């Protein structure tokens, strides 16, 4: 499962802390992406066999490849 959320100023800290910890406990979740509207920025969390990885994708012309969702 892929979950994408758009960050808002009022809930950004909650989404990146509390919700992230909750979502990472969901066995079916393979990727969680937080989208920052103001900065053309993606916070990408992906589940792998050894745990979770994190990366940032910056720029409106960038591409995102999610290995965790390839079957």
OpenMM code with the backbone's topology and positions (N, CA, C; nanometers):
from openmm import Vec3, app, unit

residues = "UNK UNK UNK UNK UNK UNK UNK UNK UNK UNK UNK UNK UNK UNK UNK UNK UNK UNK UNK UNK UNK UNK UNK UNK UNK UNK UNK UNK UNK UNK UNK UNK UNK UNK UNK UNK UNK UNK UNK UNK UNK UNK UNK UNK UNK UNK UNK UNK UNK UNK UNK UNK UNK UNK UNK UNK UNK UNK UNK UNK UNK UNK UNK UNK UNK UNK UNK UNK UNK UNK UNK".split()
positions = [
    Vec3(0.0840, -0.1173, 0.0000),
    Vec3(0.0000, 0.0000, 0.0000),
    Vec3(0.0887, 0.1238, 0.0000),
    Vec3(0.0458, 0.2246, -0.0729),
    Vec3(0.1116, 0.3541, -0.0795),
    Vec3(0.0205, 0.4571, -0.0149),
    Vec3(0.0765, 0.5406, 0.0712),
    Vec3(0.0005, 0.6466, 0.1356),
    Vec3(0.0705, 0.7786, 0.1069),
    Vec3(-0.0040, 0.8748, 0.0531),
    Vec3(0.0495, 1.0071, 0.0206),
    Vec3(-0.0326, 1.1110, 0.0941),
    Vec3(0.0376, 1.2028, 0.1626),
    Vec3(-0.0307, 1.3108, 0.2329),
    Vec3(0.0324, 1.4427, 0.1966),
    Vec3(-0.0507, 1.5443, 0.1834),
    Vec3(-0.0024, 1.6799, 0.1594),
    Vec3(0.0075, 1.7497, 0.2941),
    Vec3(0.1266, 1.8013, 0.3227),
    Vec3(0.1489, 1.8674, 0.4504),
    Vec3(0.0814, 2.0037, 0.4546),
    Vec3(0.0277, 2.0360, 0.5703),
    Vec3(-0.0255, 2.1704, 0.5923),
    Vec3(0.0503, 2.2309, 0.7092),
    Vec3(0.0539, 2.3595, 0.7127),
    Vec3(0.1307, 2.4300, 0.8157),
    Vec3(0.0884, 2.3891, 0.9568),
    Vec3(-0.0405, 2.3710, 0.9767),
    Vec3(-0.0921, 2.3407, 1.1094),
    Vec3(-0.0689, 2.1981, 1.1571),
    Vec3(-0.0507, 2.1029, 1.0649),
    Vec3(-0.0380, 1.9623, 1.1046),
    Vec3(0.0960, 1.8991, 1.0652),
    Vec3(0.1890, 1.9771, 1.0124),
    Vec3(0.3139, 1.9218, 0.9608),
    Vec3(0.3904, 1.8417, 1.0661),
    Vec3(0.4090, 1.8963, 1.1848),
    Vec3(0.4833, 1.8253, 1.2893),
    Vec3(0.4104, 1.6966, 1.3300),
    Vec3(0.2801, 1.7023, 1.3452),
    Vec3(0.2003, 1.5850, 1.3807),
    Vec3(0.2128, 1.4762, 1.2735),
    Vec3(0.2031, 1.5165, 1.1464),
    Vec3(0.2130, 1.4204, 1.0358),
    Vec3(0.3496, 1.3543, 1.0310),
    Vec3(0.4549, 1.4301, 1.0586),
    Vec3(0.5909, 1.3777, 1.0460),
    Vec3(0.6379, 1.3026, 1.1702),
    Vec3(0.5665, 1.3152, 1.2796),
    Vec3(0.6062, 1.2462, 1.4031),
    Vec3(0.5058, 1.1372, 1.4414),
    Vec3(0.3913, 1.1785, 1.4887),
    Vec3(0.2907, 1.0864, 1.5421),
    Vec3(0.2348, 0.9942, 1.4335),
    Vec3(0.1894, 1.0526, 1.3235),
    Vec3(0.1295, 0.9709, 1.2174),
    Vec3(0.2326, 0.8792, 1.1524),
    Vec3(0.3540, 0.9287, 1.1334),
    Vec3(0.4588, 0.8452, 1.0748),
    Vec3(0.4826, 0.7216, 1.1603),
    Vec3(0.4971, 0.7379, 1.2893),
    Vec3(0.5196, 0.6240, 1.3792),
    Vec3(0.4025, 0.5257, 1.3734),
    Vec3(0.2814, 0.5781, 1.3682),
    Vec3(0.1628, 0.4918, 1.3592),
    Vec3(0.1602, 0.4164, 1.2265),
    Vec3(0.1810, 0.4873, 1.1183),
    Vec3(0.1745, 0.4252, 0.9856),
    Vec3(0.2825, 0.3195, 0.9657),
    Vec3(0.4001, 0.3424, 1.0206),
    Vec3(0.5086, 0.2464, 1.0029),
    Vec3(0.4797, 0.1130, 1.0711),
    Vec3(0.3836, 0.1089, 1.1593),
    Vec3(0.3435, -0.0156, 1.2252),
    Vec3(0.2424, -0.0951, 1.1422),
    Vec3(0.1910, -0.0352, 1.0362),
    Vec3(0.0937, -0.1028, 0.9507),
    Vec3(0.1674, -0.1996, 0.8579),
    Vec3(0.1448, -0.3304, 0.8699),
    Vec3(0.2187, -0.4283, 0.7902),
    Vec3(0.2007, -0.4135, 0.6389),
    Vec3(0.0865, -0.3647, 0.5954),
    Vec3(0.0616, -0.3546, 0.4516),
    Vec3(0.1206, -0.2290, 0.3875),
    Vec3(0.1625, -0.1329, 0.4693),
    Vec3(0.2166, -0.0085, 0.4142),
    Vec3(0.3585, -0.0299, 0.3632),
    Vec3(0.3807, 0.0002, 0.2361),
    Vec3(0.5123, -0.0151, 0.1736),
    Vec3(0.5819, 0.1188, 0.1529),
    Vec3(0.5046, 0.2259, 0.1379),
    Vec3(0.5642, 0.3574, 0.1162),
    Vec3(0.4711, 0.4652, 0.1704),
    Vec3(0.5318, 0.5659, 0.2304),
    Vec3(0.4596, 0.6798, 0.2862),
    Vec3(0.5293, 0.8044, 0.2351),
    Vec3(0.4551, 0.8904, 0.1664),
    Vec3(0.5134, 1.0105, 0.1075),
    Vec3(0.4414, 1.1323, 0.1618),
    Vec3(0.5200, 1.2262, 0.2125),
    Vec3(0.4675, 1.3533, 0.2593),
    Vec3(0.5064, 1.4599, 0.1583),
    Vec3(0.4095, 1.5354, 0.1121),
    Vec3(0.4313, 1.6357, 0.0082),
    Vec3(0.4254, 1.7741, 0.0701),
    Vec3(0.5325, 1.8500, 0.0515),
    Vec3(0.5350, 1.9888, 0.0956),
    Vec3(0.4947, 2.0773, -0.0219),
    Vec3(0.3843, 2.1463, -0.0094),
    Vec3(0.3333, 2.2293, -0.1185),
    Vec3(0.4194, 2.3520, -0.1429),
    Vec3(0.4807, 2.4028, -0.0390),
    Vec3(0.5526, 2.5297, -0.0535),
    Vec3(0.6940, 2.5147, -0.1081),
    Vec3(0.7552, 2.3966, -0.0966),
    Vec3(0.8966, 2.3813, -0.1302),
    Vec3(0.9263, 2.2845, -0.2440),
    Vec3(0.8268, 2.2307, -0.3115),
    Vec3(0.8498, 2.1251, -0.4118),
    Vec3(0.9356, 2.0150, -0.3515),
    Vec3(0.8924, 1.9644, -0.2387),
    Vec3(0.9710, 1.8706, -0.1601),
    Vec3(0.8866, 1.7498, -0.1233),
    Vec3(0.9453, 1.6300, -0.1405),
    Vec3(0.8819, 1.5060, -0.0989),
    Vec3(0.9665, 1.4409, 0.0093),
    Vec3(0.9028, 1.3996, 0.1170),
    Vec3(0.9670, 1.3181, 0.2204),
    Vec3(0.9206, 1.1762, 0.1921),
    Vec3(1.0124, 1.0888, 0.1545),
    Vec3(0.9762, 0.9547, 0.1080),
    Vec3(1.0268, 0.8503, 0.2067),
    Vec3(0.9351, 0.7732, 0.2630),
    Vec3(0.9670, 0.6624, 0.3527),
    Vec3(0.9277, 0.5339, 0.2818),
    Vec3(1.0220, 0.4393, 0.2718),
    Vec3(0.9936, 0.3121, 0.2059),
    Vec3(1.0322, 0.1955, 0.2953),
    Vec3(0.9456, 0.0945, 0.2976),
    Vec3(0.9735, -0.0266, 0.3744),
    Vec3(1.0585, -0.1217, 0.2892),
    Vec3(1.1627, -0.1755, 0.3501),
    Vec3(1.2483, -0.2763, 0.2874),
    Vec3(1.2610, -0.3931, 0.3846),
    Vec3(1.3253, -0.4979, 0.3442),
    Vec3(1.3375, -0.6158, 0.4307),
    Vec3(1.4090, -0.5843, 0.5616),
    Vec3(1.4977, -0.4867, 0.5614),
    Vec3(1.5718, -0.4517, 0.6825),
    Vec3(1.5122, -0.3380, 0.7627),
    Vec3(1.3980, -0.2872, 0.7214),
    Vec3(1.3356, -0.1759, 0.7925),
    Vec3(1.2931, -0.0665, 0.6964),
    Vec3(1.2965, 0.0560, 0.7441),
    Vec3(1.2507, 0.1704, 0.6668),
    Vec3(1.3680, 0.2543, 0.6193),
    Vec3(1.3556, 0.3076, 0.4989),
    Vec3(1.4546, 0.4036, 0.4486),
    Vec3(1.3848, 0.5380, 0.4320),
    Vec3(1.4640, 0.6430, 0.4311),
    Vec3(1.4112, 0.7783, 0.4156),
    Vec3(1.4963, 0.8522, 0.3138),
    Vec3(1.4305, 0.9274, 0.2279),
    Vec3(1.5028, 1.0158, 0.1372),
    Vec3(1.4158, 1.1369, 0.1059),
    Vec3(1.4804, 1.2395, 0.0577),
    Vec3(1.4112, 1.3618, 0.0195),
    Vec3(1.4266, 1.3802, -0.1304),
    Vec3(1.3177, 1.4120, -0.1961),
    Vec3(1.3195, 1.4448, -0.3388),
    Vec3(1.2822, 1.5920, -0.3483),
    Vec3(1.3732, 1.6719, -0.4057),
    Vec3(1.3535, 1.8163, -0.4102),
    Vec3(1.3502, 1.8656, -0.5541),
    Vec3(1.2539, 1.9467, -0.5852),
    Vec3(1.2444, 2.0078, -0.7169),
    Vec3(1.1230, 1.9597, -0.7934),
    Vec3(1.0601, 2.0512, -0.8634),
    Vec3(0.9361, 2.0167, -0.9334),
    Vec3(0.9587, 1.9337, -1.0589),
    Vec3(1.0807, 1.9225, -1.1070),
    Vec3(1.1088, 1.8448, -1.2277),
    Vec3(1.1705, 1.7081, -1.1975),
    Vec3(1.1717, 1.6671, -1.0722),
    Vec3(1.2326, 1.5409, -1.0332),
    Vec3(1.1346, 1.4251, -1.0507),
    Vec3(1.1891, 1.3058, -1.0651),
    Vec3(1.1089, 1.1839, -1.0767),
    Vec3(1.1265, 1.1006, -0.9504),
    Vec3(1.0263, 1.0235, -0.9193),
    Vec3(1.0301, 0.9388, -0.8009),
    Vec3(1.0109, 0.7936, -0.8428),
    Vec3(1.1040, 0.7093, -0.8039),
    Vec3(1.0974, 0.5661, -0.8310),
    Vec3(1.0850, 0.4946, -0.6967),
    Vec3(0.9784, 0.4176, -0.6781),
    Vec3(0.9552, 0.3462, -0.5529),
    Vec3(0.9820, 0.1975, -0.5727),
    Vec3(1.0957, 0.1516, -0.5275),
    Vec3(1.1301, 0.0114, -0.5412),
    Vec3(1.0407, -0.0793, -0.4576),
    Vec3(0.9910, -0.0286, -0.3478),
    Vec3(0.9094, -0.1107, -0.2582),
    Vec3(0.7738, -0.1472, -0.3203),
    Vec3(0.7335, -0.0796, -0.4256),
    Vec3(0.6042, -0.1076, -0.4874),
    Vec3(0.6152, -0.1860, -0.6168),
    Vec3(0.7338, -0.2317, -0.6513),
    Vec3(0.7528, -0.3123, -0.7722),
    Vec3(0.7335, -0.4594, -0.7367),
    Vec3(0.6496, -0.5266, -0.8127),
    Vec3(0.6257, -0.6690, -0.7864),
    Vec3(0.7020, -0.7539, -0.8820),
] * unit.nanometer
topology = app.Topology()
chain = topology.addChain("A")
for resn in residues:
    res = topology.addResidue(resn, chain)
    for name in ("N", "CA", "C"):
        topology.addAtom(name, app.Element.getBySymbol(name[0]), res)
